[in-house]
């Protein structure tokens, strides 16, 4: 599990939230959402934002409407944490 402190509160079920906890994805979630990165010919890891955005509300246990309230910075922080579940180290 990974904890993320948000730069701006979001509302989840009517309650203000400033911290999210992301859990590791399950097999079925991986089959549904895919691998959240590709590896280039140069060996660089390239994040697949569409995939991380699918994972975000699932792994954080929040509705998509709450995830949509997140700032771009918080979305990128969460996305990098999601990718780190699949790699030996964080991106």
C-alpha positions in Angstrom: 0.0 0.0 0.0 1.1 3.5 -0.8 -0.1 6.7 1.0 -0.4 9.9 -0.9 -1.0 13.3 0.7 -3.0 15.4 -1.7 -2.2 19.1 -2.4 -5.9 19.9 -2.3 -8.8 18.2 -0.5 -11.3 16.2 -2.5 -14.7 15.1 -1.4 -15.5 11.4 -1.0 -19.0 10.5 0.0 -19.5 14.0 1.3 -16.4 14.0 3.5 -13.2 16.0 2.8 -10.2 13.8 2.2 -6.6 15.0 2.1 -4.9 11.6 1.9 -5.4 8.5 -0.3 -4.1 5.0 0.2 -3.4 3.0 -2.9 -3.4 -0.8 -2.7 -1.8 -3.1 -5.1 -3.9 -4.3 -8.1 -5.4 -7.7 -8.4 -5.0 -10.1 -11.3 -8.5 -9.3 -12.5 -7.9 -5.6 -12.3 -4.6 -6.0 -14.3 -6.5 -7.9 -16.9 -9.1 -5.2 -17.1 -6.9 -2.0 -16.8 -3.7 -3.3 -18.5 -0.1 -2.5 -17.8 0.2 1.2 -17.0 3.5 1.7 -18.9 5.5 0.7 -22.0 9.2 0.3 -22.4 10.7 2.2 -25.3 13.4 0.9 -27.6 15.9 2.9 -25.5 14.7 1.1 -22.3 12.9 4.0 -20.9 9.6 3.5 -19.0 6.8 5.6 -20.6 3.7 5.9 -18.4 0.3 5.1 -19.9 -1.9 7.7 -18.4 -5.1 6.2 -19.7 -4.3 3.0 -17.8 -3.3 4.8 -14.6 -6.5 6.8 -14.7 -8.5 3.6 -14.9 -6.6 2.2 -11.9 -6.8 5.3 -9.7 -10.3 5.2 -8.3 -10.2 1.4 -8.1 -6.9 1.2 -6.1 -7.8 4.2 -4.0 -11.3 2.9 -3.2 -13.0 6.2 -4.3 -15.6 6.9 -6.9 -14.5 8.3 -10.3 -16.3 11.5 -9.4 -13.9 12.1 -6.5 -10.8 11.2 -8.6 -11.9 13.8 -11.1 -11.5 16.5 -8.3 -7.8 15.8 -8.0 -5.2 18.3 -9.2 -3.0 17.4 -12.1 0.0 17.2 -9.7 -1.9 14.8 -7.4 -3.0 12.7 -10.4 0.7 12.4 -11.6 1.9 11.5 -8.1 -0.8 8.8 -7.9 0.0 7.6 -11.4 3.7 7.2 -10.6 2.8 5.3 -7.5 0.6 3.0 -9.6 3.4 2.3 -12.0 5.7 1.5 -9.1 3.5 -1.5 -8.2 4.6 -3.0 -11.5 8.3 -2.1 -11.5 11.4 -2.8 -9.3 11.6 1.0 -8.5 9.4 4.1 -8.8 9.5 5.9 -12.2 
